[in-house]
Amino acid sequence: MGSEEKCAAPSRLTFLYNPATGEVIGRTGKSWALITIFFAIFYLCLTGFFAINLAVFEATLNDYTPRYYGKHSILGGNPGMGWEPQVDIEKTLVWFRSQKAYAHTYKPYVDELYRFLRPYDEDKQKGEHIFNCEGRPAPTNRVCRFDVKKMIGNEVCKLHLDDFGYNVGKPCIVLTLNKIYNWTAELYEDTSDPGLKDAPQEMKDNRFRNDYIPISCEGVYAADKEYIGKISYYPKYGFPAYFYPYTNTPGYLQPFVAIQLENPQKKTLINIECKAWAKNIEHTRQTHRGMASFEIMID
């Protein structure tokens, strides 16, 4: 047994280096040189092939225009609707106590609204691409300035009430249409259009203009409709249509509509649904196409 172990040890050492043939781990120096050159050329060619493919792929892309958009893209041609203040993307409940003593319960919502509105400050909407549209579309490679004071008034959601109304139980919610490249709204000419048959009468009577995308917000269920109370809209008529289409031009800020619940029922969960109205906007609750849903709870 001992002699076999003694014989095995030299054979292992011979495999690592054989002085008789000059082989290292079974290969001569020439063999190791050839295989090293082979793999170096192989990986160099592989890297070059990958780089050429990547360059060809990038050559087909545009920094500003997506290859597929509208109905041909994964987003489709129907915009969704976003809302703020959505502190947690996974939650749709806005729950707070309106007294100053409980300011910590609504401060996150107020901070989120300030964060959203910061880019709309007048001193930040500057640059060669910014254009004062004043009711007409921006020229090519320019974007419309969203003048908050003109569009909404001196104060967003009656800011003089402090904290966007949250401290007095009149919360402000900001609504936006999701950006879809080159999408434009097919506007309704008048309120008699069959596409508006399900729209709230209040919107059709008081807040309809055929150069805006009108917005309506109401309770989802009968009890919600009763408890939601009066809603004020800023701008009154909805999203100005001349801000579209979105073409990824630098400096673009999407228009928004701020709503304020003037006298919602307290200590009651209110389910709210907001919809944008245009001929090419469909409403789907499951995917939130053309609409937004959230809940308000004021203790």
C-alpha positions as a printed Julia matrix, in Angstrom:
299×3 Matrix{Float64}:
   0.0    0.0     0.0
   2.77   2.38    0.92
   4.7    1.67   -2.33
   1.62   2.46   -4.45
   1.24   5.85   -2.77
   4.93   6.58   -3.37
   4.48   5.77   -7.09
   1.35   7.97   -7.41
   3.05  11.08   -6.06
   5.77  11.26   -8.79
   3.12  10.64  -11.53
   1.14  13.66  -10.31
   4.25  15.8   -10.27
   5.13  14.55  -13.75
   1.67  15.67  -14.97
   2.26  19.15  -13.64
   5.7   19.29  -15.23
   7.4   16.59  -17.24
  11.15  17.31  -17.43
  11.62  14.68  -20.11
   9.23  16.29  -22.64
   9.03  19.82  -21.21
   5.24  19.54  -20.96
   3.27  21.6   -18.43
  -0.08  20.08  -17.45
   0.08  17.84  -20.5
   0.97  20.54  -23.06
   4.2   21.8   -24.5
   5.02  25.5   -24.55
   4.16  25.67  -28.26
   0.79  24.02  -27.62
  -0.01  26.5   -24.83
   0.99  29.41  -27.09
  -1.23  28.18  -29.94
  -4.29  27.64  -27.75
  -3.8   31.07  -26.09
  -3.63  32.75  -29.51
  -6.71  30.83  -30.66
  -8.9   31.91  -27.73
  -7.59  35.49  -27.89
  -8.63  35.73  -31.56
 -11.93  33.93  -30.83
 -12.97  36.32  -28.03
 -11.73  39.33  -29.99
 -13.96  38.34  -32.92
 -16.85  37.66  -30.56
 -16.45  41.1   -28.97
 -16.25  42.73  -32.4
 -19.38  40.91  -33.58
 -21.28  42.06  -30.48
 -20.04  45.65  -30.9
 -21.11  45.73  -34.58
 -24.58  44.42  -33.68
 -24.9   46.98  -30.9
 -23.8   49.8   -33.21
 -26.3   48.75  -35.91
 -29.08  48.55  -33.32
 -28.26  51.99  -31.88
 -28.13  53.45  -35.39
 -31.82  52.57  -35.79
 -32.8   54.46  -32.62
 -33.65  58.13  -32.24
 -32.98  60.08  -29.04
 -36.34  61.85  -29.3
 -38.64  59.7   -31.43
 -39.53  56.13  -30.38
 -39.56  53.48  -33.1
 -43.08  52.4   -32.17
 -45.73  54.64  -30.69
 -49.49  55.03  -30.64
 -51.44  51.86  -31.41
 -48.25  50.12  -32.5
 -46.56  50.49  -29.1
 -47.02  48.55  -25.88
 -48.61  51.68  -24.34
 -51.23  51.87  -27.07
 -53.0   55.03  -28.14
 -55.19  55.54  -25.09
 -53.63  57.64  -22.31
 -54.05  56.77  -18.68
 -54.51  59.36  -15.98
 -52.2   60.05  -13.07
 -52.89  61.89   -9.83
 -51.03  63.53   -6.98
 -50.34  63.47   -4.09
 -49.67  59.75   -4.38
 -47.16  59.3    -1.57
 -47.02  55.51   -1.99
 -47.35  54.25   -5.57
 -49.03  51.08   -4.29
 -51.71  52.93   -2.32
 -54.65  54.98   -3.59
 -55.98  56.12   -0.22
 -55.51  59.72    0.96
 -56.15  59.53    4.71
 -55.5   62.36    7.16
 -56.85  64.49   10.01
 -57.56  68.08    9.06
 -56.73  69.85   12.33
 -53.42  71.72   12.64
 -52.62  69.67   15.71
 -52.44  66.63   13.41
 -50.46  68.29   10.64
 -48.12  65.3    10.52
 -50.95  63.24    9.01
 -51.33  65.47    5.95
 -47.81  66.9     5.66
 -46.61  64.08    3.33
 -49.44  64.92    0.89
 -48.67  68.64    1.03
 -44.94  67.99    0.49
 -45.72  65.75   -2.48
 -47.83  68.48   -4.09
 -45.06  71.04   -3.61
 -42.61  68.57   -5.18
 -44.89  68.07   -8.18
 -45.49  71.8    -8.69
 -41.85  72.89   -8.32
 -40.95  72.51  -12.05
 -43.93  74.74  -12.91
 -42.41  77.73  -11.1
 -42.17  80.69  -13.44
 -38.41  81.06  -13.01
 -37.86  77.41  -14.0
 -39.82  77.52  -17.26
 -37.07  79.2   -19.25
 -34.99  78.3   -22.27
 -34.96  78.37  -26.04
 -37.7   75.74  -26.32
 -40.26  77.55  -24.12
 -43.03  79.38  -25.97
 -45.96  81.47  -24.71
 -48.72  79.68  -26.59
 -51.73  81.68  -25.35
 -54.29  79.31  -26.83
 -52.42  78.14  -29.93
 -50.08  75.15  -30.43
 -46.36  75.66  -30.05
 -44.19  75.88  -33.2
 -41.99  72.93  -34.17
 -39.31  72.14  -31.57
 -40.94  74.46  -29.03
 -43.17  73.69  -26.04
 -45.95  75.64  -24.39
 -45.29  77.35  -21.1
 -47.78  76.22  -18.45
 -48.49  79.5   -16.74
 -50.01  78.43  -13.42
 -51.22  81.94  -12.58
 -53.04  82.29  -15.9
 -54.35  78.75  -16.08
 -55.4   78.28  -12.48
 -55.31  81.68  -10.82
 -53.02  83.27   -8.31
 -53.19  80.28   -6.0
 -53.37  76.6    -6.84
 -56.4   75.1    -5.1
 -56.92  78.29   -3.05
 -53.52  78.11   -1.44
 -54.45  80.98    0.87
 -56.33  78.33    2.86
 -52.84  76.98    3.73
 -51.48  73.55    2.87
 -53.64  73.13   -0.27
 -56.75  72.96    1.89
 -55.7   69.83    3.77
 -55.61  71.62    7.11
 -59.28  72.64    6.75
 -60.6   69.39    5.27
 -60.74  70.67    1.66
 -58.04  68.57    0.01
 -56.54  69.35   -3.38
 -55.81  66.6    -5.93
 -53.8   67.18   -9.12
 -54.67  65.2   -12.28
 -52.5   64.61  -15.36
 -52.81  62.66  -18.59
 -49.97  60.19  -19.13
 -47.6   61.26  -21.87
 -47.93  59.29  -25.12
 -45.68  60.32  -27.96
 -47.47  62.21  -30.77
 -50.92  61.66  -29.25
 -53.53  64.34  -29.85
 -57.06  64.43  -28.52
 -60.01  64.12  -30.87
 -62.18  66.74  -29.24
 -65.95  66.78  -28.95
 -67.55  69.64  -30.88
 -70.49  70.02  -28.52
 -72.23  68.3   -25.61
 -74.85  66.65  -27.84
 -72.27  64.15  -29.12
 -73.31  60.55  -28.25
 -69.85  59.96  -26.78
 -70.75  62.28  -23.9
 -74.02  60.59  -22.99
 -72.5   59.16  -19.8
 -70.69  62.38  -18.84
 -72.0   64.27  -15.79
 -74.56  66.91  -16.68
 -72.76  69.44  -14.48
 -69.68  69.15  -16.71
 -71.69  69.51  -19.92
 -73.63  72.51  -18.62
 -70.86  74.47  -16.91
 -67.39  73.25  -17.84
 -67.36  72.3   -21.52
 -65.29  73.99  -24.22
 -64.46  72.37  -27.53
 -60.79  73.4   -27.34
 -60.21  71.63  -24.02
 -60.21  68.01  -22.85
 -62.9   68.18  -20.16
 -62.52  66.42  -16.82
 -65.17  65.02  -14.52
 -64.77  63.65  -10.99
 -67.54  61.99   -9.04
 -68.22  59.32   -6.45
 -68.11  55.73   -7.65
 -71.17  54.5    -5.75
 -74.41  56.18   -4.76
 -73.2   56.87   -1.21
 -69.94  58.32   -2.57
 -71.87  60.67   -4.86
 -73.76  61.93   -1.82
 -70.73  62.34    0.44
 -68.25  63.84   -2.04
 -69.84  67.32   -1.99
 -68.94  70.17   -4.32
 -65.79  69.95   -6.47
 -63.9   72.94   -7.91
 -61.72  72.54  -11.01
 -58.6   74.54  -11.96
 -58.52  75.16  -14.93
 -62.29  75.05  -15.06
 -62.53  73.44  -18.51
 -59.9   70.71  -18.17
 -56.66  70.1   -20.08
 -55.87  72.71  -22.77
 -55.77  70.76  -26.05
 -53.03  72.93  -27.58
 -50.45  71.36  -25.24
 -50.66  68.22  -27.38
 -49.07  66.36  -29.04
 -46.16  65.5   -26.76
 -43.04  65.12  -28.93
 -40.31  64.69  -26.3
 -39.09  68.25  -26.83
 -36.82  69.47  -24.0
 -38.61  71.63  -21.45
 -42.05  70.1   -21.97
 -44.32  70.15  -18.93
 -47.61  68.31  -19.18
 -50.71  70.34  -18.37
 -52.54  69.48  -15.16
 -55.94  70.01  -13.63
 -56.24  70.61   -9.9
 -59.49  69.68   -8.2
 -60.54  70.68   -4.71
 -63.14  68.9    -2.63
 -64.97  71.81   -1.03
 -67.06  70.0     1.59
 -66.47  66.22    1.63
 -68.1   64.18    4.37
 -65.7   63.51    7.22
 -65.1   60.18    8.91
 -66.35  58.48    5.75
 -64.42  56.63    3.05
 -65.23  58.25   -0.3
 -64.38  56.42   -3.53
 -63.65  58.9    -6.33
 -63.31  58.38  -10.06
 -62.01  61.04  -12.46
 -62.31  60.79  -16.25
 -60.93  62.69  -19.23
 -63.31  63.05  -22.18
 -62.31  62.89  -25.85
 -63.39  60.75  -28.8
 -60.16  58.75  -28.67
 -60.11  58.25  -24.89
 -61.7   55.04  -23.62
 -62.46  54.42  -19.96
 -61.4   51.12  -18.41
 -61.4   50.65  -14.65
 -59.15  47.6   -14.62
 -56.26  49.31  -16.44
 -57.14  52.95  -15.56
 -57.22  53.9   -19.22
 -58.52  57.43  -19.53
 -59.31  57.66  -15.84
 -57.96  57.71  -12.29
 -59.39  56.22   -9.11
 -58.55  57.02   -5.51
 -60.13  57.23   -2.07
 -60.38  60.07    0.45
 -60.74  59.58    4.19
 -60.78  62.62    6.5
 -60.87  61.94   10.23
